[in-house]
Amino acid sequence: MSTVLLLDLKTVPDPQVGKRLLALEQFSDAEAELAMKTLRVATAAHPAVPLQQRRIIAAALVVASPEQFTVLEFPARDEPAALNALESAVAAHPGTVWAWDSGSGYRTQLLARALATRTALPGLLRQAGPRSVAAHYGLQPAASALAELAAVYGLPHRLGLRAAETEAAHARGEHERLSAGSAADALIAYLLLLALQRLTGETDAVTLQLAQGRVSAWLCAQTAPHWQQFRQHWTPDTP
């Protein structure tokens, strides 16, 4: 079993992009974001701003192999610094980079932010990555929401953050919640990846239990409140 890297990103609309696209340079960031969402409602019937128009405000990376397990957190108050730290972490732990997203979403976001911040990300973007867990297992976008499948499998899905929650937490300046939510979602996605590998015959029950055991041991050693809460709400599979 090679090293697996599982990435989670949390994003919000980038007002600077909105100002350039809509010629709103004289307006505030809040006004530009409102205009971006209003335009999406008018053209696409929902307020979700396109991936390439969003900036990264938190990220997390699971690093898992037979020899180690950890979850790295990257608060992104300084987005270029966070992207460089992510890239350095990937370089330090060579392996396949995965993300849960059901399409090419994370790649689009990373390419856009690399362009916006002039940051080279060869490790994160190599081999057409990050690879989508949901797409790899043939899950349709409408049936592959991370939180929903986490609930099906009995994982602590409420500890992660959905898009609306992310934007609300960002607006309130809740940086610790953003970092914790991204980390929880990265771990949830990794545990779902393990389960899908077992269900499709890519690994066996023993391999699954060993991998979950490494996660459990790591969680037991963590003192951060969000990891203590995760441990309280997660029960590893039993033989």
Backbone as JSON, one array per atom type, in Angstrom:
{
  "sequence": "MSTVLLLDLKTVPDPQVGKRLLALEQFSDAEAELAMKTLRVATAAHPAVPLQQRRIIAAALVVASPEQFTVLEFPARDEPAALNALESAVAAHPGTVWAWDSGSGYRTQLLARALATRTALPGLLRQAGPRSVAAHYGLQPAASALAELAAVYGLPHRLGLRAAETEAAHARGEHERLSAGSAADALIAYLLLLALQRLTGETDAVTLQLAQGRVSAWLCAQTAPHWQQFRQHWTPDTP",
  "N": [[0.85, -1.2, 0.0], [0.73, 2.08, -1.02], [1.65, 5.52, -0.23], [-1.09, 7.56, 0.61], [-2.59, 10.59, -0.14], [-4.98, 12.76, 0.97], [-6.94, 15.38, 0.12], [-8.57, 18.31, 1.32], [-10.4, 21.24, 0.61], [-11.47, 24.47, 1.56], [-13.48, 27.06, 0.43], [-14.33, 30.45, -0.57], [-16.22, 33.03, -2.29], [-14.14, 35.05, -4.36], [-13.66, 38.33, -3.98], [-12.02, 40.06, -5.42], [-11.74, 38.91, -7.93], [-14.41, 39.06, -8.72], [-14.74, 41.85, -8.84], [-13.06, 42.51, -10.99], [-14.2, 41.02, -13.1], [-16.81, 42.07, -13.28], [-16.51, 44.74, -13.46], [-16.38, 46.28, -11.06], [-14.66, 47.76, -9.5], [-14.73, 49.99, -7.84], [-16.35, 49.34, -5.76], [-17.12, 47.81, -2.52], [-15.68, 44.82, -0.98], [-17.73, 43.17, 0.05], [-19.94, 44.06, -1.39], [-19.16, 43.37, -3.97], [-19.09, 40.56, -3.77], [-21.81, 40.05, -3.3], [-22.86, 40.9, -5.74], [-21.71, 38.99, -7.45], [-23.01, 36.63, -6.59], [-25.66, 37.34, -7.11], [-25.63, 37.54, -9.89], [-25.16, 34.87, -10.52], [-27.54, 33.69, -9.64], [-29.3, 34.83, -11.44], [-28.41, 33.8, -13.87], [-27.97, 31.07, -13.56], [-29.77, 30.09, -11.76], [-29.11, 29.52, -9.14], [-27.12, 30.45, -6.25], [-24.43, 29.66, -6.17], [-21.15, 30.45, -6.57], [-18.96, 30.14, -9.36], [-16.29, 27.68, -9.42], [-13.75, 28.6, -10.25], [-13.86, 31.21, -9.51], [-13.45, 31.45, -6.85], [-11.71, 31.71, -3.72], [-9.2, 30.09, -1.69], [-9.62, 29.4, 1.7], [-9.1, 27.72, 3.77], [-7.48, 24.59, 4.33], [-6.81, 21.06, 4.3], [-4.84, 18.1, 4.75], [-4.71, 14.7, 4.56], [-2.29, 12.35, 5.39], [-1.36, 9.21, 4.7], [-0.09, 5.99, 5.2], [1.28, 2.61, 5.37], [3.17, 3.02, 7.34], [2.67, 5.4, 8.66], [0.35, 7.9, 9.92], [-1.37, 10.92, 9.64], [-3.04, 14.1, 9.98], [-2.77, 17.06, 8.36], [-3.15, 20.51, 8.88], [-4.04, 23.55, 7.25], [-4.45, 26.67, 7.71], [-5.65, 29.48, 5.89], [-5.22, 32.33, 5.94], [-3.26, 33.8, 4.79], [-3.19, 33.23, 1.65], [-1.32, 32.51, -0.54], [0.89, 31.64, 1.02], [-0.25, 29.46, 2.37], [-0.82, 27.76, 0.21], [1.76, 27.26, -0.72], [2.74, 25.91, 1.52], [1.12, 23.63, 1.49], [1.95, 22.5, -0.95], [4.62, 21.95, -0.29], [4.22, 20.02, 1.67], [3.12, 17.93, 0.17], [5.29, 17.4, -1.49], [7.03, 16.41, 0.41], [5.9, 14.04, 1.1], [5.65, 11.84, -1.01], [3.12, 10.59, -3.11], [-0.13, 9.43, -4.24], [-2.42, 11.99, -4.86], [-5.56, 12.6, -3.64], [-8.99, 13.74, -3.74], [-12.29, 14.35, -2.46], [-14.2, 15.35, -4.23], [-16.7, 15.18, -6.83], [-16.12, 15.59, -9.47], [-14.08, 17.51, -11.6], [-13.5, 19.44, -9.78], [-11.65, 20.21, -7.63], [-9.24, 20.34, -8.97], [-9.75, 22.39, -10.81], [-10.11, 24.52, -9.0], [-7.56, 24.64, -7.77], [-5.89, 25.15, -9.96], [-6.9, 27.65, -10.74], [-6.35, 29.19, -8.46], [-3.6, 28.97, -8.38], [-3.0, 30.43, -10.65], [-4.04, 32.93, -9.83], [-2.47, 33.6, -7.63], [0.03, 33.32, -8.55], [1.46, 30.97, -8.01], [3.36, 28.09, -8.13], [2.34, 24.72, -8.41], [3.3, 21.95, -8.73], [3.37, 19.38, -7.51], [0.82, 18.99, -6.33], [-0.77, 19.11, -8.59], [0.1, 17.19, -10.37], [-0.06, 14.52, -12.8], [-2.72, 14.87, -13.71], [-4.06, 15.33, -11.37], [-5.69, 16.73, -8.37], [-6.95, 13.38, -7.84], [-10.33, 12.3, -8.13], [-12.18, 10.84, -5.6], [-14.93, 10.15, -5.56], [-15.61, 10.16, -8.32], [-13.86, 8.16, -9.22], [-15.0, 5.87, -8.18], [-17.33, 5.76, -9.57], [-19.52, 7.23, -8.71], [-22.41, 9.23, -9.04], [-22.74, 12.79, -9.48], [-25.05, 13.91, -8.2], [-25.52, 12.09, -6.25], [-23.41, 11.9, -4.54], [-22.61, 13.47, -2.4], [-20.39, 14.38, 0.14], [-21.06, 14.6, 2.92], [-23.52, 13.27, 3.01], [-22.98, 10.58, 2.22], [-21.17, 10.0, 4.2], [-22.88, 10.01, 6.39], [-24.46, 7.8, 5.73], [-22.59, 5.78, 6.07], [-22.08, 5.97, 8.72], [-20.3, 7.83, 9.8], [-18.95, 10.72, 11.58], [-20.44, 13.06, 10.32], [-21.41, 15.62, 10.77], [-19.39, 17.15, 11.75], [-17.89, 18.23, 9.77], [-17.82, 20.84, 7.2], [-20.22, 22.39, 5.21], [-20.71, 24.19, 2.06], [-22.27, 26.57, 2.45], [-22.07, 26.85, 5.23], [-19.35, 27.21, 5.46], [-18.96, 29.71, 4.22], [-20.45, 31.32, 5.96], [-19.06, 30.96, 8.39], [-16.62, 32.05, 7.67], [-17.36, 34.72, 7.21], [-17.89, 35.48, 9.8], [-15.42, 35.41, 10.88], [-14.41, 33.04, 11.95], [-11.89, 31.41, 12.23], [-10.66, 29.16, 13.39], [-12.76, 27.3, 13.39], [-13.09, 26.95, 10.65], [-10.64, 25.75, 9.92], [-10.76, 23.41, 11.49], [-13.1, 22.23, 10.46], [-12.37, 21.71, 7.8], [-10.29, 19.88, 8.22], [-11.71, 17.8, 9.46], [-13.43, 17.03, 7.36], [-11.53, 16.14, 5.51], [-10.54, 13.86, 6.82], [-12.92, 12.36, 7.03], [-13.41, 11.9, 4.29], [-11.17, 10.32, 3.71], [-11.66, 8.04, 5.3], [-13.98, 7.13, 4.06], [-12.9, 6.52, 1.56], [-11.27, 4.33, 2.29], [-13.31, 2.52, 3.03], [-14.68, 2.18, 0.59], [-12.67, 1.05, -0.96], [-12.48, -1.42, 0.32], [-15.1, -2.46, -0.1], [-15.19, -2.74, -2.86], [-13.33, -4.64, -3.33], [-10.66, -3.94, -3.58], [-9.03, -3.86, -1.38], [-8.61, -5.94, 1.56], [-10.45, -7.15, 4.48], [-8.71, -7.21, 6.66], [-6.71, -5.36, 5.97], [-8.24, -3.02, 5.89], [-8.98, -2.83, 8.62], [-6.48, -2.51, 9.83], [-5.68, -0.06, 8.76], [-7.71, 1.62, 9.74], [-7.13, 1.29, 12.41], [-4.7, 2.66, 12.63], [-5.62, 5.25, 12.23], [-7.31, 5.5, 14.47], [-5.44, 5.26, 16.6], [-3.93, 7.55, 16.15], [-5.88, 9.57, 16.52], [-6.39, 9.2, 19.24], [-4.13, 10.26, 20.34], [-4.36, 12.95, 19.99], [-4.96, 16.29, 21.12], [-6.51, 18.45, 20.44], [-9.73, 20.0, 20.49], [-11.56, 19.42, 18.35], [-10.65, 17.02, 17.33], [-10.84, 15.34, 19.52], [-13.6, 15.32, 19.74], [-14.27, 14.1, 17.32], [-13.22, 11.53, 17.74], [-14.93, 10.66, 19.75], [-17.3, 10.31, 18.36], [-16.92, 8.42, 16.42], [-16.74, 5.06, 15.45], [-14.58, 2.5, 14.79], [-14.63, -0.09, 12.24], [-15.43, -3.44, 13.14], [-14.04, -6.79, 13.37]],
  "CA": [[0.0, 0.0, 0.0], [1.55, 3.28, -1.13], [1.16, 6.68, 0.52], [-2.3, 8.21, 0.12], [-2.77, 11.97, 0.31], [-6.38, 13.12, 0.76], [-6.99, 16.84, 0.24], [-9.84, 19.04, 1.43], [-10.29, 22.68, 0.47], [-12.63, 25.31, 1.87], [-13.37, 28.25, -0.41], [-15.38, 31.47, -0.6], [-16.05, 33.88, -3.47], [-13.02, 35.99, -4.34], [-14.2, 39.62, -4.43], [-11.15, 40.71, -6.4], [-12.13, 38.36, -9.23], [-15.71, 39.65, -9.04], [-14.56, 43.25, -9.23], [-12.49, 42.58, -12.34], [-15.16, 40.48, -14.06], [-18.03, 42.86, -13.37], [-16.14, 46.16, -13.46], [-16.88, 46.82, -9.79], [-13.46, 48.1, -8.72], [-15.0, 51.06, -6.88], [-17.24, 48.85, -4.72], [-16.49, 47.06, -1.43], [-15.63, 43.36, -1.18], [-19.06, 42.6, 0.31], [-20.82, 44.41, -2.52], [-18.73, 42.57, -5.12], [-19.54, 39.18, -3.56], [-23.26, 40.03, -3.5], [-23.1, 40.99, -7.19], [-21.35, 37.7, -8.03], [-24.07, 35.68, -6.3], [-26.87, 37.77, -7.81], [-25.46, 37.16, -11.28], [-25.34, 33.41, -10.63], [-28.97, 33.4, -9.52], [-29.95, 35.26, -12.68], [-27.99, 33.01, -15.03], [-27.93, 29.63, -13.29], [-30.86, 29.79, -10.83], [-28.62, 29.26, -7.78], [-26.1, 31.45, -5.95], [-23.08, 29.12, -6.03], [-20.18, 31.11, -7.44], [-18.12, 29.12, -10.01], [-15.07, 27.29, -8.69], [-12.6, 29.42, -10.61], [-14.03, 32.55, -8.95], [-13.4, 31.31, -5.4], [-10.37, 31.63, -3.13], [-9.05, 29.08, -0.65], [-9.49, 30.01, 3.03], [-8.62, 26.68, 4.69], [-7.2, 23.33, 3.65], [-6.29, 19.99, 5.15], [-4.25, 17.01, 3.98], [-4.44, 13.42, 5.22], [-1.11, 11.62, 4.92], [-1.58, 7.86, 5.23], [0.67, 4.87, 4.64], [1.42, 1.58, 6.42], [4.12, 3.44, 8.36], [2.31, 6.63, 9.36], [-0.93, 8.55, 9.65], [-1.53, 12.25, 10.24], [-3.84, 15.08, 9.24], [-2.13, 18.36, 8.41], [-4.1, 21.6, 8.7], [-3.44, 24.72, 6.62], [-5.27, 27.89, 7.69], [-5.23, 30.24, 4.71], [-5.35, 33.79, 6.01], [-2.33, 34.19, 3.72], [-3.44, 32.13, 0.72], [-0.1, 31.99, -1.18], [1.7, 30.9, 2.0], [-0.91, 28.18, 2.61], [-0.62, 26.93, -0.98], [3.16, 26.82, -0.71], [2.89, 24.91, 2.58], [0.49, 22.42, 0.96], [2.84, 21.94, -1.97], [5.78, 21.39, 0.4], [3.79, 18.78, 2.34], [3.0, 16.9, -0.87], [6.65, 17.06, -1.91], [7.67, 15.65, 1.49], [5.22, 12.74, 1.23], [5.24, 11.45, -2.37], [2.03, 9.64, -3.2], [-1.27, 9.87, -5.04], [-3.24, 12.99, -4.21], [-6.99, 12.41, -3.87], [-9.97, 14.64, -3.12], [-13.58, 13.69, -2.56], [-15.09, 15.97, -5.22], [-17.25, 14.24, -7.8], [-15.72, 15.93, -10.83], [-12.74, 18.1, -11.67], [-13.61, 20.66, -8.99], [-10.45, 20.62, -6.91], [-8.21, 20.72, -9.94], [-10.12, 23.72, -11.29], [-9.83, 25.49, -7.95], [-6.12, 24.78, -7.58], [-5.33, 25.84, -11.13], [-7.31, 29.04, -10.69], [-5.62, 29.89, -7.4], [-2.21, 29.06, -8.81], [-2.95, 31.6, -11.55], [-4.33, 34.16, -9.1], [-1.4, 33.91, -6.68], [1.33, 33.05, -9.22], [2.09, 29.93, -7.19], [3.54, 26.81, -8.83], [1.86, 23.6, -7.6], [3.51, 20.74, -9.54], [3.04, 18.15, -6.79], [-0.63, 18.88, -6.18], [-1.45, 19.04, -9.88], [0.71, 16.22, -11.27], [-0.85, 13.38, -13.28], [-4.13, 15.27, -13.8], [-4.64, 15.3, -10.03], [-6.03, 15.6, -7.5], [-7.93, 12.41, -8.33], [-11.61, 12.35, -7.42], [-12.63, 9.56, -5.03], [-16.3, 9.88, -6.0], [-15.6, 9.81, -9.74], [-13.14, 6.9, -9.37], [-15.9, 4.76, -7.86], [-18.52, 5.82, -10.41], [-20.65, 7.89, -8.05], [-22.95, 10.36, -9.77], [-22.65, 14.02, -8.66], [-26.24, 14.12, -7.36], [-25.59, 11.06, -5.21], [-22.07, 11.7, -3.99], [-22.25, 14.48, -1.4], [-19.55, 13.79, 1.18], [-21.77, 14.49, 4.19], [-24.59, 12.29, 2.91], [-22.41, 9.24, 2.25], [-20.6, 9.82, 5.53], [-23.99, 9.64, 7.27], [-24.82, 6.43, 5.38], [-21.57, 4.87, 6.61], [-22.0, 6.13, 10.16], [-19.2, 8.71, 10.2], [-19.41, 11.96, 12.22], [-20.5, 13.98, 9.19], [-21.75, 16.98, 11.19], [-18.18, 17.85, 12.16], [-17.35, 18.93, 8.61], [-18.46, 22.1, 6.84], [-20.75, 22.55, 3.85], [-20.33, 25.46, 1.44], [-22.93, 27.7, 3.12], [-21.48, 26.97, 6.56], [-18.0, 27.76, 5.27], [-19.06, 31.15, 3.96], [-20.92, 31.97, 7.17], [-17.96, 30.95, 9.36], [-15.62, 33.01, 7.19], [-17.89, 36.06, 7.43], [-17.8, 35.75, 11.24], [-14.02, 35.35, 11.3], [-14.21, 31.84, 12.76], [-10.79, 30.73, 11.54], [-10.43, 27.83, 13.97], [-13.81, 26.42, 12.9], [-12.8, 26.64, 9.25], [-9.54, 24.79, 9.88], [-11.24, 22.15, 12.05], [-14.06, 21.65, 9.54], [-11.64, 21.18, 6.66], [-9.58, 18.69, 8.68], [-12.69, 16.73, 9.66], [-13.87, 16.56, 6.05], [-10.44, 15.36, 4.91], [-10.52, 12.55, 7.47], [-14.13, 11.66, 6.6], [-13.2, 11.44, 2.92], [-10.21, 9.22, 3.75], [-12.33, 6.85, 5.84], [-14.87, 6.64, 3.01], [-12.04, 5.88, 0.57], [-10.94, 3.0, 2.82], [-14.49, 1.66, 2.96], [-14.96, 1.88, -0.81], [-11.65, 0.08, -1.39], [-12.87, -2.73, 0.86], [-16.34, -2.92, -0.72], [-14.96, -3.07, -4.26], [-12.34, -5.7, -3.42], [-9.29, -3.45, -3.77], [-8.32, -4.28, -0.18], [-9.37, -6.92, 2.32], [-10.91, -6.7, 5.79], [-7.56, -7.0, 7.55], [-6.08, -4.09, 5.58], [-9.13, -1.96, 6.36], [-8.9, -2.71, 10.08], [-5.17, -1.96, 10.18], [-5.69, 1.37, 8.42], [-8.56, 2.28, 10.72], [-6.4, 1.27, 13.67], [-3.73, 3.77, 12.62], [-6.4, 6.47, 12.44], [-7.75, 5.51, 15.86], [-4.3, 5.54, 17.45], [-3.58, 8.96, 15.95], [-6.91, 10.37, 17.18], [-6.22, 9.08, 20.69], [-2.98, 11.06, 20.75], [-4.61, 14.36, 19.71], [-5.58, 17.04, 22.21], [-7.39, 19.5, 19.92], [-11.13, 19.65, 20.76], [-12.29, 18.83, 17.22], [-10.26, 15.62, 17.18], [-11.45, 14.61, 20.63], [-15.0, 15.14, 19.38], [-14.32, 13.11, 16.24], [-13.0, 10.22, 18.35], [-16.13, 10.3, 20.51], [-18.42, 10.04, 17.46], [-16.53, 7.47, 15.38], [-16.43, 3.71, 15.88], [-13.98, 1.73, 13.7], [-15.25, -1.38, 11.93], [-14.95, -4.58, 13.93], [-13.92, -8.01, 12.55]],
  "C": [[0.88, 1.24, 0.0], [0.95, 4.41, -0.29], [-0.07, 7.27, -0.18], [-2.36, 9.6, 0.71], [-4.21, 12.37, -0.03], [-6.55, 14.59, 1.12], [-8.41, 17.34, 0.44], [-9.55, 20.53, 1.34], [-11.58, 23.34, 0.92], [-12.45, 26.65, 1.16], [-14.55, 29.19, -0.22], [-15.19, 32.3, -1.86], [-14.9, 34.86, -3.3], [-13.51, 37.34, -4.85], [-13.33, 40.32, -5.45], [-11.45, 40.2, -7.82], [-13.46, 38.98, -9.67], [-15.59, 41.09, -9.51], [-14.0, 43.36, -10.65], [-13.49, 42.11, -13.39], [-16.32, 41.43, -14.33], [-17.77, 44.37, -13.34], [-16.68, 46.87, -12.22], [-15.72, 47.29, -8.89], [-13.73, 49.13, -7.64], [-15.87, 50.6, -5.71], [-16.47, 48.06, -3.66], [-16.46, 45.57, -1.77], [-17.01, 42.75, -0.99], [-20.01, 42.88, -0.84], [-20.45, 43.59, -3.76], [-19.2, 41.12, -4.98], [-21.05, 39.06, -3.77], [-23.58, 40.09, -4.99], [-22.77, 39.66, -7.88], [-22.46, 36.68, -7.81], [-25.36, 36.04, -7.02], [-26.8, 37.38, -9.28], [-25.66, 35.67, -11.46], [-26.81, 33.02, -10.51], [-29.68, 33.72, -10.82], [-29.63, 34.34, -13.85], [-28.06, 31.5, -14.81], [-28.94, 29.18, -12.24], [-30.39, 29.34, -9.45], [-27.42, 30.16, -7.53], [-24.67, 30.93, -5.86], [-22.14, 29.77, -7.06], [-19.26, 30.06, -8.06], [-16.79, 28.9, -9.3], [-13.9, 28.21, -8.98], [-12.7, 30.85, -10.08], [-13.97, 32.54, -7.42], [-11.95, 31.24, -4.92], [-10.37, 30.65, -1.97], [-8.83, 29.78, 0.69], [-9.09, 29.0, 4.1], [-8.39, 25.41, 3.87], [-6.68, 22.32, 4.66], [-5.81, 18.86, 4.26], [-4.03, 15.8, 4.88], [-3.2, 12.81, 4.58], [-1.18, 10.24, 5.55], [-0.76, 6.84, 4.46], [0.73, 3.79, 5.71], [2.33, 2.0, 7.57], [3.67, 4.65, 9.17], [0.88, 7.04, 9.05], [-0.93, 9.89, 10.35], [-2.49, 13.06, 9.38], [-3.2, 16.44, 9.44], [-3.17, 19.44, 8.11], [-3.39, 22.85, 8.19], [-4.43, 25.89, 6.64], [-4.75, 28.81, 6.59], [-5.55, 31.72, 4.81], [-4.41, 34.43, 4.99], [-2.38, 33.06, 2.7], [-2.17, 31.64, 0.01], [0.77, 31.18, -0.22], [1.09, 29.53, 2.27], [-0.73, 27.24, 1.43], [0.81, 26.42, -1.04], [3.39, 25.76, 0.36], [2.27, 23.59, 2.16], [1.4, 21.73, -0.03], [4.06, 21.31, -1.32], [5.43, 20.08, 1.1], [3.66, 17.65, 1.34], [4.38, 16.45, -1.34], [7.35, 16.19, -0.86], [7.08, 14.26, 1.66], [4.74, 12.28, -0.14], [4.16, 10.38, -2.35], [0.92, 10.2, -4.05], [-2.11, 10.85, -4.24], [-4.7, 12.78, -4.63], [-7.77, 13.57, -3.26], [-11.33, 13.98, -3.28], [-14.35, 14.13, -3.78], [-15.47, 15.03, -6.35], [-16.89, 14.56, -9.23], [-14.31, 16.47, -10.83], [-12.64, 19.34, -10.8], [-12.32, 21.1, -8.33], [-9.34, 21.02, -7.86], [-8.49, 22.12, -10.49], [-9.77, 24.78, -10.26], [-8.33, 25.72, -7.78], [-5.46, 25.49, -8.76], [-5.67, 27.33, -11.1], [-6.53, 29.81, -9.63], [-4.13, 29.96, -7.69], [-2.03, 30.25, -9.75], [-3.1, 32.9, -10.77], [-3.16, 34.59, -8.22], [-0.01, 33.72, -7.27], [2.13, 32.02, -8.44], [2.18, 28.63, -7.98], [3.16, 25.66, -7.9], [2.07, 22.27, -8.35], [3.15, 19.45, -8.82], [1.54, 17.94, -6.68], [-1.33, 18.6, -7.5], [-0.88, 17.97, -10.82], [-0.28, 15.11, -11.63], [-2.35, 13.67, -13.24], [-4.82, 15.24, -12.44], [-5.1, 16.66, -9.57], [-7.08, 14.68, -8.12], [-9.19, 12.46, -7.48], [-11.99, 10.96, -6.92], [-14.0, 9.2, -5.59], [-16.33, 9.44, -7.46], [-14.93, 8.46, -9.97], [-14.06, 5.71, -9.12], [-17.26, 4.87, -8.58], [-19.73, 6.45, -9.76], [-21.11, 9.09, -8.87], [-22.93, 11.61, -8.88], [-23.84, 14.21, -7.73], [-26.32, 13.14, -6.2], [-24.25, 10.87, -4.52], [-21.65, 12.79, -3.02], [-21.51, 13.81, -0.25], [-20.34, 13.57, 2.47], [-22.84, 13.4, 4.15], [-24.04, 10.86, 2.96], [-21.72, 8.97, 3.58], [-21.69, 9.42, 6.53], [-24.43, 8.21, 7.0], [-23.87, 5.44, 6.05], [-21.4, 5.01, 8.12], [-20.83, 6.96, 10.64], [-19.75, 10.01, 10.79], [-19.48, 13.13, 11.23], [-20.79, 15.42, 9.62], [-20.52, 17.79, 11.61], [-17.5, 18.56, 11.0], [-18.11, 20.21, 8.35], [-18.95, 22.04, 5.41], [-20.42, 23.95, 3.35], [-20.96, 26.65, 2.16], [-22.36, 27.92, 4.52], [-20.09, 27.58, 6.49], [-18.06, 29.26, 5.08], [-19.52, 31.9, 5.2], [-19.81, 32.05, 8.22], [-16.89, 31.96, 8.96], [-16.08, 34.44, 7.47], [-17.78, 36.46, 8.9], [-16.36, 35.71, 11.76], [-13.68, 34.14, 12.14], [-13.12, 30.95, 12.13], [-10.54, 29.33, 12.08], [-11.5, 26.84, 13.5], [-13.56, 26.02, 11.45], [-11.71, 25.58, 9.15], [-9.99, 23.43, 10.39], [-12.21, 21.46, 11.11], [-13.39, 21.05, 8.32], [-10.92, 19.89, 7.05], [-10.54, 17.52, 8.87], [-13.16, 16.17, 8.33], [-12.79, 15.75, 5.35], [-10.39, 13.96, 5.5], [-11.75, 11.73, 7.08], [-13.95, 11.09, 5.2], [-12.22, 10.27, 2.88], [-10.86, 7.94, 4.25], [-13.33, 6.28, 4.83], [-14.06, 5.96, 1.9], [-11.65, 4.48, 1.03], [-12.12, 2.05, 2.67], [-14.8, 1.26, 1.53], [-13.93, 0.9, -1.37], [-11.99, -1.32, -0.9], [-14.09, -3.29, 0.13], [-16.16, -3.34, -2.17], [-13.87, -4.11, -4.45], [-10.92, -5.25, -3.66], [-8.42, -3.76, -2.56], [-9.18, -5.31, 0.55], [-9.71, -6.37, 3.71], [-9.75, -6.4, 6.74], [-6.89, -5.66, 7.25], [-6.92, -2.91, 6.05], [-8.99, -1.75, 7.86], [-7.56, -2.14, 10.52], [-5.13, -0.46, 9.9], [-6.55, 2.15, 9.4], [-7.89, 2.31, 12.1], [-5.37, 2.38, 13.76], [-4.45, 5.1, 12.84], [-6.81, 6.59, 13.9], [-6.61, 5.85, 16.81], [-3.89, 7.01, 17.35], [-4.58, 9.86, 16.68], [-6.74, 10.34, 18.7], [-5.07, 9.94, 21.21], [-3.21, 12.57, 20.58], [-5.33, 15.03, 20.87], [-6.52, 18.13, 21.73], [-8.86, 19.08, 20.1], [-11.84, 18.99, 19.59], [-11.89, 17.38, 16.99], [-10.78, 14.77, 18.34], [-12.93, 14.34, 20.34], [-15.16, 14.09, 18.29], [-14.19, 11.7, 16.83], [-14.25, 9.73, 19.1], [-17.27, 9.84, 19.61], [-18.09, 9.02, 16.38], [-16.17, 6.12, 16.0], [-15.83, 2.95, 14.71], [-14.74, 0.43, 13.45], [-14.64, -2.46, 12.82], [-14.9, -5.82, 13.05], [-15.24, -8.75, 12.48]]
}
